């Protein structure tokens, strides 16, 4: 089984990309210096806006989520896992986590990248306000 979602957002001059355990994309339009996990603002959807097909495939412990982040000339691929514990009900936020912690904002757990490990080329593009395309592809065995 496979499902895909595409989210569009933009960077912000205050994107730091230094958080050691997560990264986040939000529908909020503004960012403060405290949001060191937030890499994209003004997203066109949060967890609650994901399609039912996508949510159903992701809500399994054997689901694999591949997230492609593209902004400017930079592109990063992030691999995470889904979980039966994902509720995907937050209206504005999507959070990828290195840990297995879940809440309504969590879209991926056991991520192989966090804000601090994303390419500095991507972070620089986002600090310049570039538009970012977030392509989410979730798969699980049939």
N, C-alpha and C positions, 0 to 999 in steps of 0.2 A: 504494500500500500504506500502511496505517496501523495502528498499535498503541498501546495506552494502558496505563499503570500508575498506580496511586494509592498514595502512601506517606504514612503519618501519623507525625508526630514531635512534639516539643514544644520550646519555647524553654528558656532557662536564664538566671539572673541574670548570668552571666559572658559572655553573647553580646555581642561587640563589633562585629562586622560591619565591620572596617576593612581587611581584606586587599586589596591592590591588584590581584591577578591571579587569584584563585579564590574560590569559596565551597563549603562542604561541609555535608552532612547525614550523621550517623553513628548507628549503633545503640548506641554507647556511651552510658551513662546520665549520665556526669559530664563536666564541662568545666573546664579551667583557664584562667587569664588568658592563656596563651600561644596558645590556639586562636582567633586572631582571624579565621580564615576560617570557622569552624564556626558555622552559624546554627541548626541543629536537632540535638537529641539524642534518644536513645531511639526511633529510627526502627524501623518494623516490618520493614524489609528493607534490605540493602545491595546493591551491584551483583550479587553472586552470586545473590541472591534474585529477580532480575527474570525474567519469563517468557521462554521460548524464542522465542515469537512476537515479543515486543518486541525481544529481543536480535538476532534475525535482521534486522529492519527497520533497526535503529540501526547495524548493522555494515557500512555502506556510506558511501562518501565523499559521495554525493548526498543522504544522509538529513538532514532538518531536525528538530531536537528543540525543541519548545515546552514550557517548564516554567512552570506557574502555581503560585506560592507564595501561600498564603492563611492569614493568622493574624489573629485579632481582626477589625478593620474594614479591614485592609490587604490589598492584593493586588498582586502584581508578576508580570509576564510576562517570561520570559527566553527569548531565541532563541539556539540553539547548533547545532552540526553534529555529525553522527555521523562515524564513520571505520571503515575496514576494520581499523585498528590497535587498536580497542577490544577488550580481553579480558573486561571486566566480571566479573572473578573475585574481587574483594575481598569478604569476607563481611560487613563492617560499614559500609563507607564508600561515599559517592557524591560525586564532586568534579566541579564545572563549572569550566572553565578558559578564560581569555581567549586563551591560546596554543594551539598544536597539539600540545603534549606529551601523551602518553598513558601510562598505567600501569593496573594492575588496578582502581584506584579511580576512574578517569576515566569519566564518563558523557556529558559534552559538551565539545567544543572550540570555539574561536572564539566564546565566549559574549559576548553584548552587555551582560551585567551581571556584576559580581563583588561580593564582600561590601561593598566600600567604596562601590559605586554603587547598592546596593539602597536602597529608600526608608527613611528614618529612622523612619517610622511603622511599617513592618514590623519593623525592628530593635527598636523600643520594645516592641511587642507580644511579641516573642520574649524580650526581657529580663524581661518580666512573667510568663514561663512559659506563655504561650498555646500551645494546640495548633496545629500547622501542618499543612495538607494540601498535599502536593506532587503535582500532577497532571502527569504526563509524557505528552506526545503526540508520537509520532515518525511522520513521513511521508516517503515517497520516491516518485518517479515510478514508475508501473507498467511 
